[in-house]
Amino acid sequence: MTSQSWLMAHIHAFECFNGVTEVLVSDNLKTGVNKAVRGTSIKLGIP
């Protein structure tokens, strides 16, 4: 899955739900996260 398709899937889902959540928690999908260290902020794989 590319970053573009991952983002578009979320955009379409939020449009379907007529809004967005206050917080989005990623599941460490390689496309979405470059590095995750327990207890710290994640580094997104989005330029």
N, C-alpha and C positions, 0 to 999 in steps of 0.2 A: 504494500500500500504506500502510495506516495504522500508527501505532506499535503499536496494540493487536494487529493481525493479525501484524505482524513479531515481536512478543514471543511471541504464542501459537504461532506456527510453531516458534520456538526451544524453547519449553517442551515442545511435543509431540515434537520431535526428541530432546530430552534424555531425556524419559520413555521413548521407544522404545529408546534406547541404554542405559537404566538407569544414567544418570549424566551428569555434566557435565565439560567440559574445565577444566583449570586456568586457561587463558587463552582468551578469545574475541576474535578479531580481526575487526572489522567491515570491510566492503569499501567504505566511504564511501557506502552507500545513503542517499539523502536523508532517508528516514524515521528512520534510526538515528543520523545524525551531523549536527549543526548546522554545525560548522566544523572543518576539518582543516588543520593547518599542518605541513608536513614538519619532522620533528625534535622535535615537541612532542606533548603529550597531546591526544587528541581531545575535543571537547565533545559529549556525547551529546544526542540530541534527545528524551530521556525526562525528563519533569518529576520 
